[in-house]
Amino acid sequence: MTEMQAADIRAIIIETLAEQQRLRHEDIDAVVLKAVATTLTSFGIEEADRRELRADFQHLRRWRRSVEQAQSYSFKAVITVIATGFIGAVWLGIKATLGK
């Protein structure tokens, strides 16, 4: 075998393996799509409902973020009230001590 024939054979083998891998990925993608569609259908979500489902999930995400933000603001407000009360108590204590 000459070098040219060996290089041609390598190229054909590489090309064949790449094609087999591409076909395998397409098969896997088809199986995954079918599994997801079957699962969604079993939950009562039809193919046409995907857009609504996406909108529902987006709404749910916005709602979750707003609740998290409200919790953050509530926590900051509680800390501020506690700190203000503590500082006020210390101030009244100092004022009472100096007033005697």
Accessible surface in RSA format (square Angstrom, percent):
REM  Atomic radii and reference values for relative SASA: ProtOr
REM  Chains: A
REM  Algorithm: Lee & Richards
REM  Probe-radius: 1.40
REM  Slices: 20
REM RES _ NUM      All-atoms   Total-Side   Main-Chain    Non-polar    All polar
REM                ABS   REL    ABS   REL    ABS   REL    ABS   REL    ABS   REL
RES MET A   1   178.75  92.6  96.75  64.0  81.99 195.2  99.61  84.7  79.14 104.8
RES THR A   2    83.23  59.2  76.36  77.4   6.87  16.4  78.86 105.9   4.37   6.6
RES GLU A   3   161.07  92.5 148.62 112.4  12.45  29.6  62.81 121.5  98.26  80.2
RES MET A   4   137.67  71.3 132.58  87.7   5.09  12.1 114.51  97.4  23.17  30.7
RES GLN A   5    91.93  51.4  90.45  66.1   1.48   3.5  28.60  60.9  63.33  48.0
RES ALA A   6    27.14  25.0  24.44  37.7   2.70   6.1  26.36  37.1   0.78   2.1
RES ALA A   7    48.11  44.2  42.02  64.8   6.09  13.9  43.61  61.4   4.50  11.9
RES ASP A   8    69.47  48.7  67.87  67.6   1.60   3.8  19.13  45.0  50.34  50.2
RES ILE A   9    75.98  43.2  75.50  56.2   0.48   1.2  75.98  54.7   0.00   0.0
RES ARG A  10   150.22  63.1 148.88  75.9   1.34   3.2  59.14  80.8  91.08  55.2
RES ALA A  11    56.81  52.2  47.93  74.0   8.88  20.2  53.80  75.8   3.00   8.0
RES ILE A  12   112.12  63.8 110.86  82.6   1.27   3.0 112.02  80.7   0.11   0.3
RES ILE A  13    90.02  51.2  88.37  65.8   1.65   4.0  90.00  64.8   0.01   0.0
RES ILE A  14   117.33  66.8 115.69  86.2   1.63   3.9 116.09  83.6   1.24   3.4
RES GLU A  15   126.78  72.8 121.51  91.9   5.27  12.6  42.41  82.0  84.37  68.9
RES THR A  16    66.27  47.1  61.62  62.5   4.65  11.1  49.93  67.1  16.34  24.7
RES LEU A  17   103.90  57.9 100.04  71.6   3.86   9.7 100.39  70.5   3.51   9.4
RES ALA A  18    58.80  54.1  47.92  74.0  10.88  24.7  53.54  75.4   5.26  13.9
RES GLU A  19    73.01  41.9  69.98  52.9   3.02   7.2  36.62  70.8  36.39  29.7
RES GLN A  20    87.56  49.0  83.61  61.1   3.95   9.4  25.62  54.5  61.95  47.0
RES GLN A  21    96.52  54.0  96.40  70.4   0.13   0.3  16.33  34.8  80.20  60.8
RES ARG A  22   113.13  47.5 108.05  55.1   5.09  12.1  67.81  92.7  45.33  27.5
RES LEU A  23    81.41  45.3  81.30  58.2   0.11   0.3  81.30  57.1   0.11   0.3
RES ARG A  24   141.53  59.4 138.92  70.8   2.61   6.2  54.17  74.0  87.36  52.9
RES HIS A  25    96.48  52.7  96.20  66.9   0.28   0.7  72.31  74.5  24.17  28.1
RES GLU A  26    82.49  47.4  76.39  57.8   6.10  14.5  38.56  74.6  43.93  35.9
RES ASP A  27    91.85  64.3  89.39  89.0   2.46   5.8  25.36  59.7  66.49  66.3
RES ILE A  28    91.38  52.0  89.47  66.7   1.92   4.6  91.38  65.8   0.00   0.0
RES ASP A  29    87.43  61.2  85.10  84.7   2.33   5.5  23.47  55.2  63.96  63.8
RES ALA A  30    60.19  55.3  49.71  76.7  10.47  23.8  55.30  77.9   4.89  13.0
RES VAL A  31   101.87  67.0  98.56  89.2   3.31   8.0 101.05  87.8   0.82   2.2
RES VAL A  32    79.73  52.5  78.48  71.0   1.25   3.0  79.73  69.3   0.00   0.0
RES LEU A  33   109.91  61.2 108.83  77.9   1.08   2.7 109.11  76.6   0.80   2.2
RES LYS A  34   152.11  74.2 145.44  89.2   6.67  15.9  94.51  85.1  57.60  61.4
RES ALA A  35    53.04  48.8  44.58  68.8   8.45  19.2  52.26  73.6   0.78   2.1
RES VAL A  36    71.16  46.8  68.37  61.9   2.79   6.7  71.16  61.8   0.00   0.0
RES ALA A  37    30.93  28.4  27.90  43.1   3.03   6.9  30.57  43.0   0.37   1.0
RES THR A  38    83.01  59.0  77.27  78.3   5.74  13.7  67.50  90.7  15.51  23.5
RES THR A  39    68.64  48.8  65.12  66.0   3.52   8.4  43.80  58.8  24.84  37.6
RES LEU A  40    41.33  23.0  41.33  29.6   0.00   0.0  41.33  29.0   0.00   0.0
RES THR A  41    69.34  49.3  60.72  61.6   8.63  20.6  45.57  61.2  23.78  35.9
RES SER A  42    87.64  74.1  45.97  61.4  41.67  96.0  48.04 102.3  39.60  55.5
RES PHE A  43   150.57  75.3 120.02  74.3  30.55  79.5 125.66  76.2  24.91  71.3
RES GLY A  44    54.93  67.7   0.00   N/A  54.93  67.7  30.84  84.6  24.09  54.0
RES ILE A  45    39.07  22.2  37.37  27.8   1.70   4.1  37.65  27.1   1.41   3.8
RES GLU A  46    94.91  54.5  93.62  70.8   1.29   3.1  43.41  84.0  51.50  42.0
RES GLU A  47   113.61  65.2  99.64  75.4  13.97  33.3  62.54 121.0  51.08  41.7
RES ALA A  48    93.57  86.0  60.45  93.3  33.11  75.3  72.41 102.0  21.16  56.0
RES ASP A  49    50.77  35.6  50.73  50.5   0.04   0.1  11.03  26.0  39.73  39.6
RES ARG A  50    87.56  36.8  84.73  43.2   2.83   6.7  39.12  53.5  48.44  29.4
RES ARG A  51   193.97  81.4 189.56  96.6   4.41  10.5  69.59  95.1 124.39  75.4
RES GLU A  52   119.01  68.3 116.40  88.1   2.61   6.2  39.62  76.6  79.39  64.8
RES LEU A  53    38.66  21.5  36.87  26.4   1.79   4.5  38.13  26.8   0.53   1.4
RES ARG A  54   145.14  60.9 140.39  71.6   4.75  11.3  47.07  64.3  98.07  59.4
RES ALA A  55    52.24  48.0  47.56  73.4   4.68  10.6  48.87  68.8   3.36   8.9
RES ASP A  56    88.49  62.0  83.21  82.8   5.28  12.5  23.53  55.4  64.96  64.8
RES PHE A  57   118.24  59.2 114.85  71.1   3.39   8.8 115.21  69.8   3.03   8.7
RES GLN A  58    84.28  47.1  82.40  60.2   1.88   4.5  19.60  41.7  64.68  49.1
RES HIS A  59   111.13  60.7 111.13  77.2   0.00   0.0  76.07  78.4  35.07  40.8
RES LEU A  60    98.27  54.7  98.27  70.3   0.00   0.0  98.27  69.0   0.00   0.0
RES ARG A  61   121.45  51.0 118.06  60.2   3.39   8.1  17.12  23.4 104.33  63.2
RES ARG A  62   144.33  60.6 138.40  70.5   5.94  14.1  70.99  97.0  73.34  44.5
RES TRP A  63   146.51  58.8 141.30  68.4   5.21  12.2 120.97  64.5  25.54  41.4
RES ARG A  64   108.85  45.7 108.06  55.1   0.80   1.9  54.19  74.1  54.67  33.1
RES ARG A  65   141.94  59.6 137.10  69.9   4.84  11.5  43.59  59.6  98.34  59.6
RES SER A  66    58.62  49.5  51.12  68.2   7.50  17.3  43.83  93.3  14.79  20.7
RES VAL A  67    53.84  35.4  51.75  46.9   2.09   5.0  53.83  46.8   0.01   0.0
RES GLU A  68    85.19  48.9  79.14  59.9   6.06  14.4  34.62  67.0  50.57  41.3
RES GLN A  69    96.83  54.1  90.85  66.4   5.98  14.2  27.84  59.3  68.99  52.3
RES ALA A  70    54.52  50.1  49.07  75.7   5.46  12.4  53.37  75.2   1.15   3.0
RES GLN A  71   113.07  63.2 105.47  77.1   7.60  18.1  39.89  84.9  73.19  55.5
RES SER A  72    47.55  40.2  38.46  51.3   9.10  21.0  31.16  66.3  16.40  23.0
RES TYR A  73   128.86  60.2 124.74  71.0   4.12  10.7  92.44  69.5  36.43  44.9
RES SER A  74    63.71  53.8  57.17  76.3   6.54  15.1  34.28  73.0  29.44  41.2
RES PHE A  75   134.76  67.4 129.86  80.4   4.91  12.8 134.24  81.4   0.52   1.5
RES LYS A  76   120.58  58.8 117.21  71.9   3.36   8.0  78.19  70.4  42.38  45.1
RES ALA A  77    55.27  50.8  47.43  73.2   7.84  17.8  54.63  76.9   0.64   1.7
RES VAL A  78    81.61  53.7  79.40  71.9   2.21   5.3  81.58  70.9   0.03   0.1
RES ILE A  79    84.28  48.0  84.00  62.6   0.28   0.7  84.00  60.5   0.28   0.7
RES THR A  80    82.21  58.5  78.22  79.3   3.98   9.5  59.03  79.3  23.18  35.0
RES VAL A  81   106.61  70.2 101.95  92.3   4.67  11.2 104.22  90.6   2.39   6.5
RES ILE A  82   109.93  62.6 102.18  76.1   7.75  18.7 108.04  77.8   1.88   5.1
RES ALA A  83    45.04  41.4  39.02  60.2   6.02  13.7  44.92  63.3   0.12   0.3
RES THR A  84    87.42  62.2  82.55  83.7   4.87  11.6  68.98  92.6  18.44  27.9
RES GLY A  85    44.79  55.2   0.00   N/A  44.79  55.2  38.17 104.8   6.61  14.8
RES PHE A  86   138.54  69.3 131.54  81.5   7.00  18.2 136.40  82.7   2.15   6.1
RES ILE A  87   116.23  66.1 114.93  85.6   1.30   3.1 115.69  83.3   0.54   1.5
RES GLY A  88    30.75  37.9   0.00   N/A  30.75  37.9  30.37  83.3   0.38   0.9
RES ALA A  89    62.96  57.9  48.25  74.5  14.71  33.5  53.47  75.3   9.49  25.1
RES VAL A  90    67.22  44.2  59.54  53.9   7.68  18.5  66.51  57.8   0.72   1.9
RES TRP A  91   147.56  59.2 146.50  70.9   1.05   2.5 133.93  71.4  13.63  22.1
RES LEU A  92   116.89  65.1 113.86  81.5   3.03   7.6 114.14  80.2   2.75   7.4
RES GLY A  93    36.33  44.8   0.00   N/A  36.33  44.8  34.93  95.9   1.40   3.1
RES ILE A  94    82.90  47.2  79.25  59.0   3.65   8.8  82.30  59.3   0.60   1.6
RES LYS A  95   124.15  60.6 115.70  71.0   8.45  20.1  67.62  60.9  56.53  60.2
RES ALA A  96    60.55  55.7  46.69  72.0  13.86  31.5  58.23  82.0   2.31   6.1
RES THR A  97   103.07  73.3  86.93  88.1  16.14  38.5  66.11  88.8  36.96  55.9
RES LEU A  98   143.42  79.9 115.37  82.5  28.05  70.5 118.11  83.0  25.31  68.1
RES GLY A  99    69.15  85.3   0.00   N/A  69.15  85.3  35.98  98.7  33.17  74.3
RES LYS A 100   215.07 104.9 151.03  92.7  64.04 152.5 117.16 105.5  97.92 104.3
END  Absolute sums over single chains surface
CHAIN  1 A     9374.3       8453.8        920.5       6403.3       2971.0
END  Absolute sums over all chains
TOTAL          9374.3       8453.8        920.5       6403.3       2971.0
